[in-house]
Amino acid sequence: MRIVGCRPVLLALVGFIACLAGRDIARAQVNDQGELSIELIDARVLRICADPRNLPFSNDKGEGFENKIGELLAGKLQKKLDYMFFPQATGFVRMTLSAHRCDVIMGFPQGDDLAQGTNPYYRTAYAIVAKPGSGLDEVTTLEDQRLKGKHIGIVAGTPPATNMAINGLMTNAKPYPLMIDTRYDSSAEAMMNDLAKGEIDAGILWGPMAGFYAKKANPPLHITPLVKETTGPKLIYRIGMGVRASDQNWKRQLNRLIQENQPEINKILLDYGVPLLDENDRPIGPETATKSP
C-alpha cells in the first residue's frame, strides 16, 4: 500500500499508523521518494521469520546458514537483526510473515504461492548420500540397477519418493516422517545416524541437509545431486527469499542485495556443504562461487 500526499497529511498518517504498531500491524515508513510505504515492521530492524531448531538452515543460536546470510544482509543494510521464531511446519507463513511479525523468510522455493519470492540466491537438488567405497557413491540416478534391493532412506512425501516408486525402490525403503516438530525431531539426522550404523545402505535428502550432515560425519559421507533424473517430478529447485505480496519495494531491495552480495552468499552456503548448481546443473565450487544461481 502506498499513499502520496502533502507533507502535513503524510505526517498525520505516519503518526496514526505508528499508534497501531503495538497491535502487530506494520509501521509506516517514508521511502527515498518521500512516499508513505506500509511494508516493514520497523525500518531500523531486519526482522527474519525462522525456525528455532532446523539446522543447517537456522536455529535460535544463530548457527545456521540462513542466520549467517541474515547477519550479512543486516550489516549491508545497517540494520539491527531480530527474529520471529516459529517451527517451520503447517501454519509457518501464516503465523509469521502474513501476521506481520517479521518481514522476510530467508529460504523460500521459487514457485511457492504462500508468499512472494525474490530472485533466487541458490540452486540445488535432492541428493543421494552413501558411504565412500560402498559402490553406491558412484550412483548418479535412481534408475541405476545397483540400487535394486537396497535399503534406502527417504523422507515420506518428498518428490524423490515418487521417483523411487517409479523405479521399484520402495519395497525395501525406510521412510522417515515429513511433518515433524523440529524442536524435538530431525528426520535428516535420524536418517544419517541409520546410515552410519548400517541400517540403511543410502539416503536421499534435500541437498542442503545432505551436504551438511555428510560433511559432519566421521568419516565424511559422499553426496551426489540427483540432476540426471528422466522420470518423475523435478528434483532441482531455485531458492530465494519470501516476502509479503504487497511488499514490492522491499522485494526490489532484497533483489539488489542478493545480486551485489552473491559471492559472499555462495561462500556461506559452500561452508555449510550446500551442493550449489549452476543453470547447466554443474556443481559450483569455491573457484566458480562468484556466479549467480
Secondary structure, 3 states (H helix, E strand, C coil): CEECCCHHHHHHHHHHHHHHHHHCCCCEEECCCCCEEECCCCCCEEEEEECCEECCCEECCCCCHHHHHHHHHHHHHCCEEEEEECCCCCCHHHHCCCCCCCCEEEEEECCCCCCEECCCCEEEEEEEEECCCCCHHHCCCCCCHHHCCCCEEEECCCHHHHHHHHCCCCCCCEEECCCCCCCCCCHHHHHHHHHHHCCCCEEEEEHHHHHHHHHHCCCCCEEEECCCCCCCCCCEEEEEEEECCCCHHHHHHHHHHHHHCHHHHHHHHHHCCCCCECCCCCECCHHHCCCCC
